[in-house]
Amino acid sequence: MIWSIIVGGFIGFIAGAITNKGSAMGIIANIIAGLLGSSVGQAIFGKWGPTMAGMSLIPSILGAVIVIAVVSFFFGRRG
């Protein structure tokens, strides 16, 4: 469980860096984006590539990028 949270935070951090939203996200948001992105990414892209804590890293990062993009589209600052 702890290992999954750590890996989820790592995935969320990488996805935040890719989308340039990393500075606006806190550690909790990184973990949530990583764990949710892992589920989304593996559902869309399947399980391939290196695996940590039961999460395939490449599809998980891609899924987290998608999750961050969708959330920032709906809840991002306007103006």
CNS distance restraints for C-alpha pairs under 8 A (distance, minus, plus):
assign (resid   1 and name CA) (resid   5 and name CA) 6.41 0.50 0.50
assign (resid   2 and name CA) (resid   6 and name CA) 6.26 0.50 0.50
assign (resid   3 and name CA) (resid   7 and name CA) 6.14 0.50 0.50
assign (resid   3 and name CA) (resid  53 and name CA) 6.30 0.50 0.50
assign (resid   4 and name CA) (resid   8 and name CA) 5.87 0.50 0.50
assign (resid   4 and name CA) (resid  35 and name CA) 7.93 0.50 0.50
assign (resid   4 and name CA) (resid  53 and name CA) 5.46 0.50 0.50
assign (resid   4 and name CA) (resid  54 and name CA) 7.93 0.50 0.50
assign (resid   5 and name CA) (resid   9 and name CA) 6.08 0.50 0.50
assign (resid   5 and name CA) (resid  31 and name CA) 6.31 0.50 0.50
assign (resid   5 and name CA) (resid  35 and name CA) 7.52 0.50 0.50
assign (resid   6 and name CA) (resid  10 and name CA) 6.28 0.50 0.50
assign (resid   6 and name CA) (resid  31 and name CA) 7.53 0.50 0.50
assign (resid   7 and name CA) (resid  11 and name CA) 6.15 0.50 0.50
assign (resid   7 and name CA) (resid  34 and name CA) 7.68 0.50 0.50
assign (resid   7 and name CA) (resid  52 and name CA) 7.04 0.50 0.50
assign (resid   7 and name CA) (resid  53 and name CA) 6.94 0.50 0.50
assign (resid   8 and name CA) (resid  12 and name CA) 6.06 0.50 0.50
assign (resid   8 and name CA) (resid  30 and name CA) 7.33 0.50 0.50
assign (resid   8 and name CA) (resid  31 and name CA) 4.94 0.50 0.50
assign (resid   8 and name CA) (resid  32 and name CA) 7.19 0.50 0.50
assign (resid   8 and name CA) (resid  33 and name CA) 7.48 0.50 0.50
assign (resid   8 and name CA) (resid  34 and name CA) 4.20 0.50 0.50
assign (resid   8 and name CA) (resid  35 and name CA) 4.89 0.50 0.50
assign (resid   8 and name CA) (resid  38 and name CA) 7.67 0.50 0.50
assign (resid   9 and name CA) (resid  13 and name CA) 5.99 0.50 0.50
assign (resid   9 and name CA) (resid  27 and name CA) 6.92 0.50 0.50
assign (resid   9 and name CA) (resid  28 and name CA) 7.81 0.50 0.50
assign (resid   9 and name CA) (resid  30 and name CA) 5.07 0.50 0.50
assign (resid   9 and name CA) (resid  31 and name CA) 3.94 0.50 0.50
assign (resid   9 and name CA) (resid  32 and name CA) 7.50 0.50 0.50
assign (resid   9 and name CA) (resid  33 and name CA) 7.82 0.50 0.50
assign (resid   9 and name CA) (resid  34 and name CA) 5.74 0.50 0.50
assign (resid   9 and name CA) (resid  35 and name CA) 7.75 0.50 0.50
assign (resid  10 and name CA) (resid  14 and name CA) 6.29 0.50 0.50
assign (resid  10 and name CA) (resid  30 and name CA) 7.57 0.50 0.50
assign (resid  10 and name CA) (resid  31 and name CA) 7.53 0.50 0.50
assign (resid  10 and name CA) (resid  34 and name CA) 7.16 0.50 0.50
assign (resid  11 and name CA) (resid  15 and name CA) 6.17 0.50 0.50
assign (resid  11 and name CA) (resid  30 and name CA) 7.57 0.50 0.50
assign (resid  11 and name CA) (resid  31 and name CA) 7.73 0.50 0.50
assign (resid  11 and name CA) (resid  33 and name CA) 7.86 0.50 0.50
assign (resid  11 and name CA) (resid  34 and name CA) 4.82 0.50 0.50
assign (resid  11 and name CA) (resid  35 and name CA) 7.90 0.50 0.50
assign (resid  11 and name CA) (resid  57 and name CA) 7.39 0.50 0.50
assign (resid  11 and name CA) (resid  60 and name CA) 6.97 0.50 0.50
assign (resid  11 and name CA) (resid  61 and name CA) 5.60 0.50 0.50
assign (resid  11 and name CA) (resid  64 and name CA) 7.18 0.50 0.50
assign (resid  12 and name CA) (resid  16 and name CA) 5.96 0.50 0.50
assign (resid  12 and name CA) (resid  29 and name CA) 7.68 0.50 0.50
assign (resid  12 and name CA) (resid  30 and name CA) 4.23 0.50 0.50
assign (resid  12 and name CA) (resid  31 and name CA) 5.81 0.50 0.50
assign (resid  12 and name CA) (resid  32 and name CA) 7.40 0.50 0.50
assign (resid  12 and name CA) (resid  33 and name CA) 5.19 0.50 0.50
assign (resid  12 and name CA) (resid  34 and name CA) 4.04 0.50 0.50
assign (resid  12 and name CA) (resid  35 and name CA) 7.75 0.50 0.50
assign (resid  12 and name CA) (resid  37 and name CA) 7.82 0.50 0.50
assign (resid  12 and name CA) (resid  61 and name CA) 7.31 0.50 0.50
assign (resid  12 and name CA) (resid  64 and name CA) 6.29 0.50 0.50
assign (resid  13 and name CA) (resid  17 and name CA) 6.23 0.50 0.50
assign (resid  13 and name CA) (resid  22 and name CA) 6.42 0.50 0.50
assign (resid  13 and name CA) (resid  30 and name CA) 5.62 0.50 0.50
assign (resid  13 and name CA) (resid  34 and name CA) 7.72 0.50 0.50
assign (resid  14 and name CA) (resid  18 and name CA) 6.25 0.50 0.50
assign (resid  14 and name CA) (resid  61 and name CA) 7.07 0.50 0.50
assign (resid  15 and name CA) (resid  19 and name CA) 6.22 0.50 0.50
assign (resid  15 and name CA) (resid  22 and name CA) 7.68 0.50 0.50
assign (resid  15 and name CA) (resid  34 and name CA) 7.83 0.50 0.50
assign (resid  15 and name CA) (resid  61 and name CA) 5.80 0.50 0.50
assign (resid  15 and name CA) (resid  62 and name CA) 7.46 0.50 0.50
assign (resid  15 and name CA) (resid  64 and name CA) 5.77 0.50 0.50
assign (resid  15 and name CA) (resid  65 and name CA) 5.02 0.50 0.50
assign (resid  15 and name CA) (resid  68 and name CA) 7.61 0.50 0.50
assign (resid  16 and name CA) (resid  20 and name CA) 5.79 0.50 0.50
assign (resid  16 and name CA) (resid  21 and name CA) 4.88 0.50 0.50
assign (resid  16 and name CA) (resid  22 and name CA) 3.94 0.50 0.50
assign (resid  16 and name CA) (resid  23 and name CA) 7.72 0.50 0.50
assign (resid  16 and name CA) (resid  25 and name CA) 7.47 0.50 0.50
assign (resid  16 and name CA) (resid  30 and name CA) 7.44 0.50 0.50
assign (resid  16 and name CA) (resid  65 and name CA) 7.24 0.50 0.50
assign (resid  16 and name CA) (resid  68 and name CA) 7.38 0.50 0.50
assign (resid  17 and name CA) (resid  21 and name CA) 6.44 0.50 0.50
assign (resid  17 and name CA) (resid  22 and name CA) 5.13 0.50 0.50
assign (resid  18 and name CA) (resid  65 and name CA) 7.36 0.50 0.50
assign (resid  19 and name CA) (resid  65 and name CA) 6.69 0.50 0.50
assign (resid  19 and name CA) (resid  68 and name CA) 7.61 0.50 0.50
assign (resid  19 and name CA) (resid  69 and name CA) 7.42 0.50 0.50
assign (resid  21 and name CA) (resid  25 and name CA) 6.48 0.50 0.50
assign (resid  21 and name CA) (resid  68 and name CA) 7.96 0.50 0.50
assign (resid  22 and name CA) (resid  26 and name CA) 7.83 0.50 0.50
assign (resid  25 and name CA) (resid  29 and name CA) 5.64 0.50 0.50
assign (resid  25 and name CA) (resid  30 and name CA) 6.42 0.50 0.50
assign (resid  26 and name CA) (resid  30 and name CA) 6.21 0.50 0.50
assign (resid  27 and name CA) (resid  31 and name CA) 6.25 0.50 0.50
assign (resid  28 and name CA) (resid  32 and name CA) 6.19 0.50 0.50
assign (resid  29 and name CA) (resid  33 and name CA) 5.91 0.50 0.50
assign (resid  30 and name CA) (resid  34 and name CA) 5.96 0.50 0.50
assign (resid  31 and name CA) (resid  35 and name CA) 6.10 0.50 0.50
assign (resid  32 and name CA) (resid  36 and name CA) 5.88 0.50 0.50
assign (resid  32 and name CA) (resid  37 and name CA) 8.00 0.50 0.50
assign (resid  33 and name CA) (resid  37 and name CA) 5.49 0.50 0.50
assign (resid  33 and name CA) (resid  64 and name CA) 5.58 0.50 0.50
assign (resid  33 and name CA) (resid  67 and name CA) 6.58 0.50 0.50
assign (resid  33 and name CA) (resid  68 and name CA) 6.71 0.50 0.50
assign (resid  34 and name CA) (resid  38 and name CA) 5.89 0.50 0.50
assign (resid  34 and name CA) (resid  60 and name CA) 7.17 0.50 0.50
assign (resid  34 and name CA) (resid  61 and name CA) 7.30 0.50 0.50
assign (resid  34 and name CA) (resid  64 and name CA) 5.55 0.50 0.50
assign (resid  35 and name CA) (resid  39 and name CA) 6.60 0.50 0.50
assign (resid  35 and name CA) (resid  64 and name CA) 7.91 0.50 0.50
assign (resid  36 and name CA) (resid  40 and name CA) 6.29 0.50 0.50
assign (resid  36 and name CA) (resid  63 and name CA) 7.87 0.50 0.50
assign (resid  36 and name CA) (resid  64 and name CA) 6.90 0.50 0.50
assign (resid  36 and name CA) (resid  67 and name CA) 7.45 0.50 0.50
assign (resid  37 and name CA) (resid  41 and name CA) 5.70 0.50 0.50
assign (resid  37 and name CA) (resid  60 and name CA) 5.57 0.50 0.50
assign (resid  37 and name CA) (resid  61 and name CA) 6.77 0.50 0.50
assign (resid  37 and name CA) (resid  62 and name CA) 7.38 0.50 0.50
assign (resid  37 and name CA) (resid  63 and name CA) 4.24 0.50 0.50
assign (resid  37 and name CA) (resid  64 and name CA) 3.60 0.50 0.50
assign (resid  37 and name CA) (resid  65 and name CA) 7.21 0.50 0.50
assign (resid  37 and name CA) (resid  66 and name CA) 7.27 0.50 0.50
assign (resid  37 and name CA) (resid  67 and name CA) 5.85 0.50 0.50
assign (resid  38 and name CA) (resid  42 and name CA) 6.00 0.50 0.50
assign (resid  38 and name CA) (resid  55 and name CA) 6.47 0.50 0.50
assign (resid  38 and name CA) (resid  56 and name CA) 7.57 0.50 0.50
assign (resid  38 and name CA) (resid  57 and name CA) 7.85 0.50 0.50
assign (resid  38 and name CA) (resid  59 and name CA) 6.95 0.50 0.50
assign (resid  38 and name CA) (resid  60 and name CA) 3.85 0.50 0.50
assign (resid  38 and name CA) (resid  61 and name CA) 6.89 0.50 0.50
assign (resid  38 and name CA) (resid  63 and name CA) 5.88 0.50 0.50
assign (resid  38 and name CA) (resid  64 and name CA) 6.46 0.50 0.50
assign (resid  39 and name CA) (resid  43 and name CA) 6.10 0.50 0.50
assign (resid  39 and name CA) (resid  60 and name CA) 7.06 0.50 0.50
assign (resid  39 and name CA) (resid  63 and name CA) 7.41 0.50 0.50
assign (resid  40 and name CA) (resid  44 and name CA) 6.19 0.50 0.50
assign (resid  40 and name CA) (resid  60 and name CA) 7.36 0.50 0.50
assign (resid  40 and name CA) (resid  63 and name CA) 5.19 0.50 0.50
assign (resid  40 and name CA) (resid  64 and name CA) 7.56 0.50 0.50
assign (resid  40 and name CA) (resid  67 and name CA) 7.86 0.50 0.50
assign (resid  41 and name CA) (resid  45 and name CA) 5.65 0.50 0.50
assign (resid  41 and name CA) (resid  46 and name CA) 7.17 0.50 0.50
assign (resid  41 and name CA) (resid  59 and name CA) 4.71 0.50 0.50
assign (resid  41 and name CA) (resid  60 and name CA) 4.80 0.50 0.50
assign (resid  41 and name CA) (resid  61 and name CA) 7.20 0.50 0.50
assign (resid  41 and name CA) (resid  62 and name CA) 5.91 0.50 0.50
assign (resid  41 and name CA) (resid  63 and name CA) 3.66 0.50 0.50
assign (resid  41 and name CA) (resid  64 and name CA) 7.04 0.50 0.50
assign (resid  42 and name CA) (resid  46 and name CA) 4.46 0.50 0.50
assign (resid  42 and name CA) (resid  47 and name CA) 5.59 0.50 0.50
assign (resid  42 and name CA) (resid  56 and name CA) 7.21 0.50 0.50
assign (resid  42 and name CA) (resid  59 and name CA) 5.55 0.50 0.50
assign (resid  42 and name CA) (resid  60 and name CA) 6.21 0.50 0.50
assign (resid  42 and name CA) (resid  63 and name CA) 7.35 0.50 0.50
assign (resid  44 and name CA) (resid  63 and name CA) 7.86 0.50 0.50
assign (resid  45 and name CA) (resid  59 and name CA) 5.82 0.50 0.50
assign (resid  46 and name CA) (resid  59 and name CA) 6.95 0.50 0.50
assign (resid  47 and name CA) (resid  55 and name CA) 7.97 0.50 0.50
assign (resid  47 and name CA) (resid  56 and name CA) 5.63 0.50 0.50
assign (resid  47 and name CA) (resid  59 and name CA) 6.94 0.50 0.50
assign (resid  48 and name CA) (resid  56 and name CA) 5.99 0.50 0.50
assign (resid  48 and name CA) (resid  58 and name CA) 7.48 0.50 0.50
assign (resid  48 and name CA) (resid  59 and name CA) 7.25 0.50 0.50
assign (resid  49 and name CA) (resid  56 and name CA) 6.02 0.50 0.50
assign (resid  49 and name CA) (resid  57 and name CA) 6.64 0.50 0.50
assign (resid  49 and name CA) (resid  58 and name CA) 6.24 0.50 0.50
assign (resid  49 and name CA) (resid  59 and name CA) 7.95 0.50 0.50
assign (resid  50 and name CA) (resid  56 and name CA) 5.75 0.50 0.50
assign (resid  50 and name CA) (resid  57 and name CA) 5.83 0.50 0.50
assign (resid  50 and name CA) (resid  58 and name CA) 7.35 0.50 0.50
assign (resid  51 and name CA) (resid  55 and name CA) 5.34 0.50 0.50
assign (resid  51 and name CA) (resid  56 and name CA) 4.31 0.50 0.50
assign (resid  51 and name CA) (resid  57 and name CA) 5.71 0.50 0.50
assign (resid  52 and name CA) (resid  56 and name CA) 6.57 0.50 0.50
assign (resid  52 and name CA) (resid  57 and name CA) 6.94 0.50 0.50
assign (resid  55 and name CA) (resid  60 and name CA) 6.75 0.50 0.50
assign (resid  56 and name CA) (resid  60 and name CA) 5.94 0.50 0.50
assign (resid  57 and name CA) (resid  61 and name CA) 6.04 0.50 0.50
assign (resid  58 and name CA) (resid  62 and name CA) 6.29 0.50 0.50
assign (resid  59 and name CA) (resid  63 and name CA) 6.03 0.50 0.50
assign (resid  60 and name CA) (resid  64 and name CA) 6.09 0.50 0.50
assign (resid  61 and name CA) (resid  65 and name CA) 6.20 0.50 0.50
assign (resid  62 and name CA) (resid  66 and name CA) 6.38 0.50 0.50
assign (resid  63 and name CA) (resid  67 and name CA) 6.18 0.50 0.50
assign (resid  64 and name CA) (resid  68 and name CA) 6.05 0.50 0.50
assign (resid  65 and name CA) (resid  69 and name CA) 6.05 0.50 0.50
assign (resid  66 and name CA) (resid  70 and name CA) 6.14 0.50 0.50
assign (resid  67 and name CA) (resid  71 and name CA) 6.08 0.50 0.50
assign (resid  68 and name CA) (resid  72 and name CA) 5.91 0.50 0.50
assign (resid  69 and name CA) (resid  73 and name CA) 6.04 0.50 0.50
assign (resid  70 and name CA) (resid  74 and name CA) 6.41 0.50 0.50
assign (resid  71 and name CA) (resid  75 and name CA) 5.77 0.50 0.50
assign (resid  71 and name CA) (resid  76 and name CA) 7.28 0.50 0.50
assign (resid  72 and name CA) (resid  76 and name CA) 4.37 0.50 0.50
